[in-house]
Amino acid sequence: MYGALVIAYLFLGGVAAGGFFAMAAWSLAFERSTCTNAWTRANAGGLGRRTGNAVAAPARTANGALLRRAQAFSSLQARMYTLCLALLALAVALLLWDLGRPERALLVLLHPHATVITFGAFCLVTELALGSLLVLGSLFRLPFAQGRLKRAAEVLCCAFSLATMAYTGVFLVGNLAVPLWNTWTIAAVFTCSSLSGGVSLLLLADYFIKDQTLLLRAVRPLQKCHLVCLAAEAASIALFMGVAFGNPAAQSSLDLLLSPDMLATAVVGALGCGLVAPALLETYSLTRKECRTIPVSDVLCLFGGLCLRYCVIACGGI
């Protein structure tokens, strides 16, 4: 029923939306912490001028470190927003290709109805617009895309990213002809998987950025969030499988899932690479303060997310 194009654009769209959410949320938190630190440094500098250089010198050093960290974060923002926008645009292009008649997508926007497709179309278009605005502000440094407008765009980006991630699952739930997909739990699975993949994408971008050590020290909270995402994804998959095994109409899909080839993909790919390995490596990285496991962990997580969508869609589309 659904082929490689559907798997590809649901994966790319979900990961792009997850990446937008992770970057926008971190940007809002980083800006708030930076403003707080800057206020503290300014007070320290004022105290130093009143009491002597003993306080002023460390304050100037701290201000320099804060500036370098802010510059590194700006570079990360520019790369991450651009990468997510490119992935989302590719997902939309694959969706239009799969439709066969791209003008049908325009009709959905011009003549909207209360359908899943309409919801998804508006989510994708809005996400593309917000992503473009954030790229203009972070990569091209256009003045109008800074300040309050940028913060507002990031808040909206978080909201519409969640909606887009959910849509990648709701897209399947709306197909009543496939019993395996007729449960809201699949939307939870794809949302959690997309968010986990988005955090992995952000951690990878952060790892390979220039002056990475300035930000690698700050990603520990992000790694902890990733562990929470992985736990939520595991719980949603368990719930989804429980509902599937309790639905007699989904037996043919389950038979395919339990066939040797598909079961190997599900266990090794979706569960092993997508959940178990990233959780173990992230935990090791946090406890041992070791950054070298980050690229391995997050590449495996992204691969596992792709395997998850392949298994769900291939088993449902028999």
Contacts in CASP RR format, 6 or more apart in sequence:
PFRMAT RR
TARGET T0000
AUTHOR 0000-0000-0000
METHOD contacts of the structure
MODEL  1
MYGALVIAYLFLGGVAAGGFFAMAAWSLAFERSTCTNAWTRANAGGLGRR
TGNAVAAPARTANGALLRRAQAFSSLQARMYTLCLALLALAVALLLWDLG
RPERALLVLLHPHATVITFGAFCLVTELALGSLLVLGSLFRLPFAQGRLK
RAAEVLCCAFSLATMAYTGVFLVGNLAVPLWNTWTIAAVFTCSSLSGGVS
LLLLADYFIKDQTLLLRAVRPLQKCHLVCLAAEAASIALFMGVAFGNPAA
QSSLDLLLSPDMLATAVVGALGCGLVAPALLETYSLTRKECRTIPVSDVL
CLFGGLCLRYCVIACGGI
1 175 0 8 1.000
1 177 0 8 1.000
1 178 0 8 1.000
1 316 0 8 1.000
1 317 0 8 1.000
1 318 0 8 1.000
2 313 0 8 1.000
2 317 0 8 1.000
3 313 0 8 1.000
5 94 0 8 1.000
5 95 0 8 1.000
5 97 0 8 1.000
5 98 0 8 1.000
6 98 0 8 1.000
6 313 0 8 1.000
7 306 0 8 1.000
7 309 0 8 1.000
7 310 0 8 1.000
7 313 0 8 1.000
7 314 0 8 1.000
8 91 0 8 1.000
8 94 0 8 1.000
9 90 0 8 1.000
9 91 0 8 1.000
9 92 0 8 1.000
9 94 0 8 1.000
9 95 0 8 1.000
9 98 0 8 1.000
10 91 0 8 1.000
10 168 0 8 1.000
10 169 0 8 1.000
10 171 0 8 1.000
10 190 0 8 1.000
10 309 0 8 1.000
10 313 0 8 1.000
11 305 0 8 1.000
11 306 0 8 1.000
11 309 0 8 1.000
12 87 0 8 1.000
12 88 0 8 1.000
12 90 0 8 1.000
12 91 0 8 1.000
12 94 0 8 1.000
13 87 0 8 1.000
13 88 0 8 1.000
13 91 0 8 1.000
13 164 0 8 1.000
13 168 0 8 1.000
13 194 0 8 1.000
14 91 0 8 1.000
14 164 0 8 1.000
14 165 0 8 1.000
14 168 0 8 1.000
14 190 0 8 1.000
14 194 0 8 1.000
14 198 0 8 1.000
15 87 0 8 1.000
15 194 0 8 1.000
15 197 0 8 1.000
15 198 0 8 1.000
15 201 0 8 1.000
15 302 0 8 1.000
16 84 0 8 1.000
16 85 0 8 1.000
16 87 0 8 1.000
16 88 0 8 1.000
16 91 0 8 1.000
16 198 0 8 1.000
17 84 0 8 1.000
17 88 0 8 1.000
17 127 0 8 1.000
17 160 0 8 1.000
17 161 0 8 1.000
17 162 0 8 1.000
17 164 0 8 1.000
17 165 0 8 1.000
17 168 0 8 1.000
17 194 0 8 1.000
17 198 0 8 1.000
18 84 0 8 1.000
18 161 0 8 1.000
18 165 0 8 1.000
18 194 0 8 1.000
18 195 0 8 1.000
18 197 0 8 1.000
18 198 0 8 1.000
18 199 0 8 1.000
18 201 0 8 1.000
19 80 0 8 1.000
19 84 0 8 1.000
19 161 0 8 1.000
19 197 0 8 1.000
19 198 0 8 1.000
19 199 0 8 1.000
19 201 0 8 1.000
19 202 0 8 1.000
20 81 0 8 1.000
20 84 0 8 1.000
20 88 0 8 1.000
20 127 0 8 1.000
20 130 0 8 1.000
20 131 0 8 1.000
20 134 0 8 1.000
20 157 0 8 1.000
20 158 0 8 1.000
20 161 0 8 1.000
21 157 0 8 1.000
21 158 0 8 1.000
21 161 0 8 1.000
21 162 0 8 1.000
21 165 0 8 1.000
21 195 0 8 1.000
21 198 0 8 1.000
22 195 0 8 1.000
22 198 0 8 1.000
22 199 0 8 1.000
22 201 0 8 1.000
22 202 0 8 1.000
22 222 0 8 1.000
23 76 0 8 1.000
23 77 0 8 1.000
23 80 0 8 1.000
23 81 0 8 1.000
23 84 0 8 1.000
23 202 0 8 1.000
24 134 0 8 1.000
24 154 0 8 1.000
24 155 0 8 1.000
24 157 0 8 1.000
24 158 0 8 1.000
24 161 0 8 1.000
25 154 0 8 1.000
25 158 0 8 1.000
26 202 0 8 1.000
26 222 0 8 1.000
27 73 0 8 1.000
27 77 0 8 1.000
27 154 0 8 1.000
28 151 0 8 1.000
28 154 0 8 1.000
28 155 0 8 1.000
28 158 0 8 1.000
30 73 0 8 1.000
30 218 0 8 1.000
31 151 0 8 1.000
34 66 0 8 1.000
34 70 0 8 1.000
37 66 0 8 1.000
38 63 0 8 1.000
38 66 0 8 1.000
41 59 0 8 1.000
41 62 0 8 1.000
41 63 0 8 1.000
41 66 0 8 1.000
44 55 0 8 1.000
44 56 0 8 1.000
44 58 0 8 1.000
44 59 0 8 1.000
44 62 0 8 1.000
45 55 0 8 1.000
45 56 0 8 1.000
45 59 0 8 1.000
45 60 0 8 1.000
46 56 0 8 1.000
46 59 0 8 1.000
47 55 0 8 1.000
48 54 0 8 1.000
48 55 0 8 1.000
48 56 0 8 1.000
48 59 0 8 1.000
49 56 0 8 1.000
68 211 0 8 1.000
68 214 0 8 1.000
69 214 0 8 1.000
69 215 0 8 1.000
69 218 0 8 1.000
71 211 0 8 1.000
72 209 0 8 1.000
72 210 0 8 1.000
72 211 0 8 1.000
72 212 0 8 1.000
72 214 0 8 1.000
72 215 0 8 1.000
73 215 0 8 1.000
74 138 0 8 1.000
75 209 0 8 1.000
75 210 0 8 1.000
75 211 0 8 1.000
76 205 0 8 1.000
76 206 0 8 1.000
76 209 0 8 1.000
76 215 0 8 1.000
77 134 0 8 1.000
77 138 0 8 1.000
78 135 0 8 1.000
78 138 0 8 1.000
78 139 0 8 1.000
79 205 0 8 1.000
79 209 0 8 1.000
80 201 0 8 1.000
80 202 0 8 1.000
80 205 0 8 1.000
81 131 0 8 1.000
81 134 0 8 1.000
81 135 0 8 1.000
81 138 0 8 1.000
81 139 0 8 1.000
82 135 0 8 1.000
82 138 0 8 1.000
82 139 0 8 1.000
83 201 0 8 1.000
83 205 0 8 1.000
84 131 0 8 1.000
84 201 0 8 1.000
85 128 0 8 1.000
85 131 0 8 1.000
85 132 0 8 1.000
85 134 0 8 1.000
85 135 0 8 1.000
88 124 0 8 1.000
88 127 0 8 1.000
88 128 0 8 1.000
88 131 0 8 1.000
89 128 0 8 1.000
91 124 0 8 1.000
92 124 0 8 1.000
92 128 0 8 1.000
95 105 0 8 1.000
95 124 0 8 1.000
96 102 0 8 1.000
96 105 0 8 1.000
99 105 0 8 1.000
105 121 0 8 1.000
108 117 0 8 1.000
108 118 0 8 1.000
108 121 0 8 1.000
109 121 0 8 1.000
109 122 0 8 1.000
109 125 0 8 1.000
112 118 0 8 1.000
112 122 0 8 1.000
116 167 0 8 1.000
116 170 0 8 1.000
116 171 0 8 1.000
116 173 0 8 1.000
116 174 0 8 1.000
119 163 0 8 1.000
119 167 0 8 1.000
119 170 0 8 1.000
120 163 0 8 1.000
120 164 0 8 1.000
120 167 0 8 1.000
120 170 0 8 1.000
120 171 0 8 1.000
123 160 0 8 1.000
123 163 0 8 1.000
123 164 0 8 1.000
123 167 0 8 1.000
124 164 0 8 1.000
124 167 0 8 1.000
126 156 0 8 1.000
126 160 0 8 1.000
127 157 0 8 1.000
127 160 0 8 1.000
127 161 0 8 1.000
127 164 0 8 1.000
130 153 0 8 1.000
130 156 0 8 1.000
130 157 0 8 1.000
130 160 0 8 1.000
131 153 0 8 1.000
131 157 0 8 1.000
133 145 0 8 1.000
133 149 0 8 1.000
133 150 0 8 1.000
133 153 0 8 1.000
134 145 0 8 1.000
134 150 0 8 1.000
134 153 0 8 1.000
134 154 0 8 1.000
134 157 0 8 1.000
136 142 0 8 1.000
136 145 0 8 1.000
137 145 0 8 1.000
137 146 0 8 1.000
137 150 0 8 1.000
145 153 0 8 1.000
162 191 0 8 1.000
165 190 0 8 1.000
165 191 0 8 1.000
165 194 0 8 1.000
165 195 0 8 1.000
166 187 0 8 1.000
166 190 0 8 1.000
166 191 0 8 1.000
168 190 0 8 1.000
168 191 0 8 1.000
168 194 0 8 1.000
169 186 0 8 1.000
169 187 0 8 1.000
169 189 0 8 1.000
169 190 0 8 1.000
169 191 0 8 1.000
170 187 0 8 1.000
172 178 0 8 1.000
172 181 0 8 1.000
172 186 0 8 1.000
172 190 0 8 1.000
172 312 0 8 1.000
172 313 0 8 1.000
173 181 0 8 1.000
173 182 0 8 1.000
173 183 0 8 1.000
173 184 0 8 1.000
173 186 0 8 1.000
173 187 0 8 1.000
174 181 0 8 1.000
174 182 0 8 1.000
175 181 0 8 1.000
176 182 0 8 1.000
178 253 0 8 1.000
178 316 0 8 1.000
178 317 0 8 1.000
179 247 0 8 1.000
179 249 0 8 1.000
179 250 0 8 1.000
179 253 0 8 1.000
180 244 0 8 1.000
180 247 0 8 1.000
180 250 0 8 1.000
180 253 0 8 1.000
180 254 0 8 1.000
180 312 0 8 1.000
180 315 0 8 1.000
180 316 0 8 1.000
181 312 0 8 1.000
181 316 0 8 1.000
182 247 0 8 1.000
183 240 0 8 1.000
183 243 0 8 1.000
183 244 0 8 1.000
183 247 0 8 1.000
185 236 0 8 1.000
185 239 0 8 1.000
185 240 0 8 1.000
185 243 0 8 1.000
186 240 0 8 1.000
186 312 0 8 1.000
188 236 0 8 1.000
188 239 0 8 1.000
188 240 0 8 1.000
189 233 0 8 1.000
189 236 0 8 1.000
189 237 0 8 1.000
189 240 0 8 1.000
189 308 0 8 1.000
189 312 0 8 1.000
190 309 0 8 1.000
191 236 0 8 1.000
192 229 0 8 1.000
192 232 0 8 1.000
192 233 0 8 1.000
192 236 0 8 1.000
193 233 0 8 1.000
193 305 0 8 1.000
193 308 0 8 1.000
193 309 0 8 1.000
195 229 0 8 1.000
196 226 0 8 1.000
196 229 0 8 1.000
196 230 0 8 1.000
196 233 0 8 1.000
196 274 0 8 1.000
196 278 0 8 1.000
196 301 0 8 1.000
196 305 0 8 1.000
197 229 0 8 1.000
197 298 0 8 1.000
197 301 0 8 1.000
197 302 0 8 1.000
197 305 0 8 1.000
199 222 0 8 1.000
199 225 0 8 1.000
199 226 0 8 1.000
199 229 0 8 1.000
200 226 0 8 1.000
200 278 0 8 1.000
200 297 0 8 1.000
200 298 0 8 1.000
200 299 0 8 1.000
200 301 0 8 1.000
200 302 0 8 1.000
201 298 0 8 1.000
201 302 0 8 1.000
202 222 0 8 1.000
203 219 0 8 1.000
203 222 0 8 1.000
203 223 0 8 1.000
203 226 0 8 1.000
203 294 0 8 1.000
203 297 0 8 1.000
203 298 0 8 1.000
204 294 0 8 1.000
204 295 0 8 1.000
204 298 0 8 1.000
204 299 0 8 1.000
206 212 0 8 1.000
206 215 0 8 1.000
206 216 0 8 1.000
206 219 0 8 1.000
206 222 0 8 1.000
207 216 0 8 1.000
207 291 0 8 1.000
207 294 0 8 1.000
207 295 0 8 1.000
207 298 0 8 1.000
208 295 0 8 1.000
209 215 0 8 1.000
216 291 0 8 1.000
216 294 0 8 1.000
219 294 0 8 1.000
220 286 0 8 1.000
223 282 0 8 1.000
223 285 0 8 1.000
223 286 0 8 1.000
224 286 0 8 1.000
226 278 0 8 1.000
226 282 0 8 1.000
227 279 0 8 1.000
227 282 0 8 1.000
227 283 0 8 1.000
227 286 0 8 1.000
230 274 0 8 1.000
230 275 0 8 1.000
230 278 0 8 1.000
230 279 0 8 1.000
230 282 0 8 1.000
230 301 0 8 1.000
231 279 0 8 1.000
233 275 0 8 1.000
234 275 0 8 1.000
237 270 0 8 1.000
237 271 0 8 1.000
237 275 0 8 1.000
237 308 0 8 1.000
244 250 0 8 1.000
244 253 0 8 1.000
244 254 0 8 1.000
245 254 0 8 1.000
252 318 0 8 1.000
253 315 0 8 1.000
253 316 0 8 1.000
253 317 0 8 1.000
253 318 0 8 1.000
254 315 0 8 1.000
256 262 0 8 1.000
256 314 0 8 1.000
256 315 0 8 1.000
256 316 0 8 1.000
256 318 0 8 1.000
257 263 0 8 1.000
257 266 0 8 1.000
257 311 0 8 1.000
257 315 0 8 1.000
262 311 0 8 1.000
262 314 0 8 1.000
262 315 0 8 1.000
265 307 0 8 1.000
265 310 0 8 1.000
265 311 0 8 1.000
266 307 0 8 1.000
266 311 0 8 1.000
269 303 0 8 1.000
269 304 0 8 1.000
269 307 0 8 1.000
269 308 0 8 1.000
270 304 0 8 1.000
270 305 0 8 1.000
270 307 0 8 1.000
270 308 0 8 1.000
270 311 0 8 1.000
272 300 0 8 1.000
272 304 0 8 1.000
273 300 0 8 1.000
273 301 0 8 1.000
273 303 0 8 1.000
273 304 0 8 1.000
273 307 0 8 1.000
274 300 0 8 1.000
274 301 0 8 1.000
274 303 0 8 1.000
274 304 0 8 1.000
274 305 0 8 1.000
274 307 0 8 1.000
274 308 0 8 1.000
275 304 0 8 1.000
277 297 0 8 1.000
277 300 0 8 1.000
277 301 0 8 1.000
278 297 0 8 1.000
278 298 0 8 1.000
278 300 0 8 1.000
278 301 0 8 1.000
281 293 0 8 1.000
281 294 0 8 1.000
281 296 0 8 1.000
281 297 0 8 1.000
281 300 0 8 1.000
282 293 0 8 1.000
282 297 0 8 1.000
284 290 0 8 1.000
284 293 0 8 1.000
285 291 0 8 1.000
285 293 0 8 1.000
285 294 0 8 1.000
285 297 0 8 1.000
END
